[in-house]
Amino acid sequence: MHTDPFSTSGLKNGVKYSWRVKAVDKRGATSAYAPSKTPCRFVFDSSRPTPPVVTSTTFPDADARDDGFGNADEDSIWSTVKFGTAGSFSFKASQTDVVKYEYGYNSASYTGSVPRTNGAATSTLSTYSGAKPPLAGPNVLYVRTVDDAGNVSDPRKYFFYVTPRDTADAPGDFTGDGFPDLMVVDGNGNLRMYPDKGTTDGSKGTGTLGYSMSGAYQENSDKDPNGDDLPLYSRPTSGYWKNTLIAHLGDVYGGDGLQDLIAVRSGKLWVYPGDGYGAVDIGRRHQILLPDGAPDPATISQIVSAGDATGDGKPDFFLTVGDAMWVLTGYNGATVEEARRLSGSAWTDRDFVTAQDVSGDGVTDFVYRSDVSGRLLLRKGIKDTATGGVDLDSLASGAASSGGADTEYGASGWGSSNIRLLFGTPDANGDGIPDIWALKADGTVRFYAGSRTVLSGSGTEIVGNGDGVGWKNKLTVG
């Protein structure tokens, strides 16, 4: 059997070649030629296509607006949309055999591709296809053409500026519309993001959830430096988020004003930075390091993000470990400064719902579920006059809290046999009070508008189970 590869070194670009093949045995006997009549033919193509022309009205070419002496109109070089709002680019090739365009942001990594539209010379990178620059300020879009023979062009480097947002994300808001959103781990172990639909005029949220979108992706083509061998761009391996606890409440890492996700996964505590468009990039995750004496993250059974509860300007987290309640305070972008055990008992049959200011006095409170009584209870925090935040000791027990006892917040019917998963969200309906999304055992989802004292009514069904399933397969909300 002939195993030497066929060499193309002697072939010339653009020339048509014909070929047939026959077999010869060791005695010199030969087979008939195949094909027997008309030979196979091909045109040898070794020429690289030229780089594409790139244009955009939403992200103007900053180089084209600079005369080389710094005399560009400053307003003309900035994007017409602000960071967090997708735009579009148009790609144009001069060769008719170009089949697609490959692109990447700020490096020649080419993590995305766009097919040439219907064989025309121009294709558009639409908002759906991923025209979402990863940074406010300067960005470079690398684009190259690929022809039908697999030849690739040199890159076109398109330099542009993205206009920063005016304000940081509102608490709980991943999409930049000002309304809190819900992150869900579905039955396949994938992260999905459900935005608040808001009112038709966009003036406020409603607590009603819109269509879901993928909540996570992996954009780094290298191995995850934290040890996981993750795939290339797009969704992570199916099932990545199984057995993961999640929570979110504000900008935790980087100070960029974008919503971040907290996760307990693979025995470690992580922060997954938000990208400003409604998802997190797994390749940018950072492990949250804990001080001596902190519980092993592998033992955490519940976690809620509390924003800055203590008044030091740094994020804090409440969690359950076994039968004890803990608080992690002062996350500085690398490590938590203090881990404190607040309660040594009574939390096995309790679930955190929210750790926010419910009563309206500017101090962090607790809403939690007692699975023994099937009720929601409110524990009001006391202000620490030295820091302006909550006195953590006031949240350690009902007796130490404001009023000296936990009060009923939700009447019977809140037990886990009826309501499987709970998530206390920042204000979703515009009244300034934290609200609750509840996933019931029958697969329906209800939205409960918050109250300063006691919840009233039975909430509003926002996801039905007309198919008999609803959200029965969801694993985690946060």
MOTAHU-V191484 format. One record per residue. PHI is phi in radians with two decimals (none if undefined). PSI is psi in radians with two decimals (* if undefined). Layout:
PHI,PSI ; PHI,PSI
This chain:
none,2.28 ; -1.40,2.09 ; -1.96,-0.07 ; -1.19,2.37 ; -1.20,2.61 ; -1.30,2.14 ; -1.59,2.44 ; -1.80,0.19 ; -1.11,-0.48 ; -1.63,-0.02 ; -1.46,2.64 ; -1.95,2.46 ; -1.10,2.36 ; 1.48,-0.03 ; -1.62,2.43 ; -1.52,2.30 ; -2.09,2.55 ; -2.07,2.62 ; -2.70,2.58 ; -2.35,2.93 ; -2.43,2.53 ; -2.42,2.78 ; -1.78,2.49 ; -2.22,2.16 ; -1.54,-3.10 ; -1.23,-0.26 ; -1.67,0.01 ; 1.63,-0.02 ; -1.27,2.51 ; -2.15,2.69 ; -1.53,3.07 ; -1.28,2.76 ; -1.23,2.56 ; -2.31,2.26 ; -1.13,2.65 ; -1.30,-0.50 ; -2.03,-1.52 ; -1.33,2.12 ; -1.27,2.86 ; -1.30,2.52 ; -2.36,2.62 ; -2.68,2.72 ; -1.79,2.15 ; -1.33,2.16 ; -2.12,1.89 ; -2.11,0.12 ; -1.50,2.40 ; -1.46,2.44 ; -1.21,2.87 ; -1.46,2.73 ; -1.05,2.63 ; -1.31,2.82 ; -1.56,2.29 ; -2.05,2.26 ; -2.38,2.74 ; -2.81,2.38 ; -1.55,-0.51 ; -1.43,-0.53 ; -2.17,1.41 ; -1.04,2.60 ; -1.21,1.92 ; -1.20,-0.60 ; -1.14,-0.63 ; -1.23,-0.31 ; -1.78,0.13 ; -1.99,2.18 ; -1.44,0.13 ; 1.61,-0.15 ; -2.06,0.30 ; 1.26,0.48 ; -1.79,0.28 ; -1.19,2.58 ; -1.20,2.04 ; -1.00,-0.67 ; -1.19,-0.49 ; -1.36,-0.32 ; -1.64,-0.12 ; -1.61,2.63 ; -1.09,2.65 ; -1.45,-0.19 ; -2.03,2.66 ; -1.56,2.76 ; -0.91,2.35 ; 1.77,-0.20 ; -1.93,2.17 ; -1.24,2.63 ; -2.25,-2.65 ; -2.59,2.73 ; -2.23,2.65 ; -1.99,2.34 ; -1.99,2.38 ; -2.32,2.27 ; -1.89,2.61 ; -1.62,-0.28 ; -1.72,2.47 ; -1.37,-0.26 ; -1.59,0.08 ; -1.19,2.29 ; -1.90,-0.38 ; -2.82,2.90 ; -2.06,2.38 ; -1.98,2.49 ; -2.48,2.81 ; -2.77,2.61 ; -1.67,2.23 ; 1.13,0.18 ; -2.91,2.75 ; -1.44,0.95 ; -1.64,-0.36 ; 0.85,1.12 ; -1.50,-0.16 ; -2.34,2.87 ; -2.59,2.68 ; -2.32,2.17 ; -1.23,2.61 ; -1.21,2.33 ; -1.30,2.00 ; 0.90,0.55 ; 1.32,0.02 ; -1.28,2.93 ; -1.41,-0.17 ; -2.13,2.34 ; -2.22,2.65 ; -2.03,2.31 ; -1.48,1.74 ; -1.45,3.03 ; -1.07,-0.60 ; -1.17,-0.62 ; -1.32,-0.20 ; 2.07,0.51 ; -1.35,1.21 ; -2.22,1.48 ; -0.96,2.42 ; -1.40,-0.20 ; -2.35,2.58 ; -1.35,2.60 ; 1.60,-2.62 ; -1.25,2.43 ; -2.46,2.73 ; -2.20,2.19 ; -1.73,2.07 ; -1.61,2.20 ; -2.34,2.39 ; -2.39,2.71 ; -1.70,2.64 ; -2.26,2.21 ; -1.63,3.13 ; -1.25,-0.14 ; -1.71,0.02 ; 1.54,0.08 ; -1.30,2.44 ; -2.03,2.60 ; -1.51,2.99 ; -1.15,2.76 ; -1.34,2.56 ; -1.64,2.18 ; -1.80,1.89 ; -1.81,1.99 ; -1.72,2.28 ; -2.67,2.86 ; -2.01,2.37 ; -1.81,2.20 ; -1.16,2.20 ; -1.15,2.79 ; -1.23,2.75 ; -1.33,-0.60 ; -2.39,2.84 ; -1.29,2.85 ; -1.00,2.45 ; -1.18,2.71 ; -0.92,2.26 ; 1.44,-0.05 ; -1.71,2.01 ; -1.62,-0.34 ; -1.78,-0.12 ; 1.44,0.19 ; -1.65,0.01 ; 1.61,-0.07 ; -1.96,2.45 ; -1.17,2.60 ; -2.11,2.92 ; -2.03,2.26 ; -1.73,2.38 ; -2.38,2.35 ; -1.64,2.05 ; -1.43,-3.11 ; -1.14,-0.33 ; -1.58,0.02 ; 1.41,0.40 ; -1.84,2.59 ; -1.53,2.22 ; -2.13,2.50 ; -1.96,2.19 ; -1.93,1.95 ; -1.40,2.66 ; -1.23,2.22 ; -1.17,-0.54 ; 1.25,2.99 ; -1.28,2.86 ; -1.09,-0.51 ; -1.59,0.02 ; 1.27,0.24 ; -1.37,-0.46 ; -2.79,2.90 ; -1.43,2.97 ; -2.27,-0.24 ; 1.49,-0.11 ; -1.46,2.35 ; -1.61,2.42 ; -1.55,-2.97 ; -1.15,2.52 ; -1.40,2.79 ; -2.40,2.82 ; -1.05,2.28 ; -1.64,-0.04 ; -2.66,2.67 ; -2.68,2.97 ; -2.21,1.99 ; -1.84,-0.21 ; -1.54,2.15 ; -1.39,-0.19 ; -1.48,2.94 ; -1.13,2.56 ; -1.02,2.16 ; -1.10,-0.26 ; -1.56,0.07 ; 2.03,-0.34 ; -1.48,2.37 ; -1.53,1.64 ; -1.70,2.73 ; -1.34,-3.12 ; -1.31,-2.98 ; -0.76,2.68 ; 1.68,-2.67 ; -1.16,2.58 ; -1.24,2.99 ; -0.90,2.35 ; -0.99,2.32 ; 1.66,0.01 ; -0.96,-0.63 ; -1.67,0.12 ; -1.10,2.59 ; 1.00,0.63 ; -2.09,2.33 ; -1.62,2.40 ; -2.29,2.68 ; -2.78,2.68 ; -2.68,2.48 ; -2.92,1.40 ; 1.72,-3.11 ; -1.36,1.97 ; -1.76,-0.68 ; -2.16,2.33 ; 1.67,-0.33 ; 1.12,0.45 ; -1.61,0.03 ; 1.40,0.10 ; -1.72,2.56 ; -1.16,2.36 ; -2.09,2.82 ; -1.96,2.32 ; -1.75,2.40 ; -2.52,2.44 ; -1.80,1.97 ; -2.60,2.41 ; 0.94,0.64 ; 1.33,0.25 ; -2.37,2.83 ; -1.82,2.25 ; -2.24,2.74 ; -2.10,2.25 ; -1.88,1.87 ; -1.12,2.41 ; -1.30,2.67 ; -1.70,-0.02 ; 1.55,-0.13 ; -2.03,0.12 ; 1.93,0.20 ; -2.57,3.05 ; -2.11,2.56 ; -1.70,1.96 ; -1.05,-0.57 ; -1.16,-0.23 ; -1.83,0.18 ; -1.14,2.69 ; -2.34,2.40 ; -1.33,2.36 ; -1.54,1.99 ; -1.45,2.52 ; -1.99,2.60 ; -1.33,2.96 ; -1.01,2.46 ; 1.54,-0.10 ; -1.33,2.71 ; -1.20,2.70 ; -1.17,2.16 ; -0.96,-0.46 ; -1.15,-0.29 ; -1.68,-0.02 ; -1.26,2.25 ; -1.89,-0.33 ; -2.55,2.61 ; -2.63,2.41 ; -2.27,2.49 ; -1.60,2.28 ; -1.95,0.15 ; 1.12,-2.54 ; -1.64,1.59 ; -1.41,-0.52 ; -1.62,-0.16 ; 1.53,0.21 ; -1.70,0.10 ; 1.43,0.15 ; -2.15,2.62 ; -1.17,2.61 ; -2.28,2.73 ; -2.43,2.41 ; -1.87,2.49 ; -2.63,2.84 ; -1.99,2.32 ; -2.25,1.92 ; 1.08,-2.15 ; -1.73,0.15 ; -1.96,2.61 ; -1.80,2.34 ; -2.17,2.79 ; -2.30,2.37 ; -1.90,2.13 ; -2.12,2.65 ; 1.27,0.80 ; -1.20,2.18 ; -1.91,0.28 ; 1.73,-0.19 ; -2.33,-0.92 ; -2.37,2.74 ; -1.42,2.35 ; -1.37,-0.55 ; -2.55,2.43 ; -2.06,2.11 ; -2.19,2.31 ; -1.49,2.02 ; -1.57,-0.65 ; -2.45,2.31 ; -1.64,0.05 ; -2.76,3.01 ; 1.39,0.11 ; -1.83,0.00 ; -1.05,-0.72 ; -1.79,0.47 ; -2.19,2.62 ; -2.24,2.25 ; -1.10,2.40 ; -1.94,-0.86 ; -2.67,2.65 ; -2.28,1.35 ; -2.50,3.08 ; -1.36,1.80 ; -1.62,-0.72 ; -1.31,-0.31 ; 1.60,0.24 ; -1.71,0.15 ; 1.46,0.15 ; -2.08,2.45 ; -1.10,2.34 ; -2.10,3.00 ; -1.97,2.42 ; -2.05,2.23 ; -2.42,2.80 ; -1.77,2.34 ; -1.75,1.98 ; -1.33,-0.25 ; -1.27,-0.82 ; -1.65,-0.24 ; 1.24,0.43 ; -2.04,2.86 ; -1.71,2.41 ; -2.16,2.56 ; -1.95,2.21 ; -2.04,2.02 ; -1.57,2.28 ; -1.40,2.79 ; -1.94,2.44 ; -1.24,2.39 ; -1.56,1.91 ; -1.13,-0.41 ; -1.32,-0.64 ; -1.87,-0.36 ; 1.47,-0.15 ; -1.64,-2.83 ; -1.46,2.50 ; -1.35,1.90 ; -1.02,-0.56 ; -1.10,-0.45 ; -1.26,-0.25 ; -1.73,-0.01 ; -1.27,-0.50 ; -2.73,2.79 ; -1.10,-0.65 ; -1.12,-0.54 ; -1.53,-0.15 ; -1.42,3.01 ; -1.11,2.18 ; 1.65,-0.25 ; 1.35,0.15 ; -2.90,2.64 ; -1.28,2.48 ; -2.02,2.69 ; -1.20,2.23 ; -1.90,-0.62 ; -2.36,2.31 ; -1.24,-3.01 ; -1.01,2.74 ; 1.91,0.01 ; -1.70,0.10 ; -1.12,2.78 ; -1.17,-0.35 ; -1.23,-0.36 ; -1.84,-0.77 ; -2.07,1.94 ; -1.37,-0.75 ; -2.32,2.49 ; -2.27,2.51 ; -2.45,2.06 ; -1.47,1.98 ; -1.77,2.65 ; -1.01,2.94 ; -0.83,2.06 ; -1.86,-0.28 ; -2.02,0.18 ; 1.51,0.19 ; -1.74,0.06 ; 1.44,0.10 ; -2.01,2.35 ; -0.98,2.56 ; -2.09,-3.10 ; -2.40,2.32 ; -1.80,2.31 ; -2.25,2.23 ; -1.77,2.02 ; -1.50,2.84 ; -1.09,-0.45 ; -1.46,0.04 ; 1.66,-0.11 ; -1.42,2.76 ; -2.16,2.33 ; -2.14,2.57 ; -1.89,2.24 ; -2.00,2.02 ; -1.18,2.31 ; -1.20,2.91 ; -2.44,2.71 ; -1.29,-0.38 ; -2.24,-1.15 ; -2.37,2.34 ; -1.17,2.50 ; -2.16,2.67 ; 1.40,3.11 ; -1.89,0.28 ; 1.34,-3.12 ; -2.11,2.21 ; -1.26,2.17 ; -2.03,-0.27 ; -2.34,2.11 ; -1.61,-3.12 ; -2.28,0.74 ; -1.04,-0.42 ; -1.52,0.05 ; 1.45,-0.03 ; -2.12,-0.91 ; 1.01,-2.18 ; -1.85,0.52 ; -1.05,-0.51 ; -1.52,-0.05 ; -1.18,2.42 ; -1.68,-0.65 ; -2.64,2.56 ; -2.22,2.66 ; -3.13,*
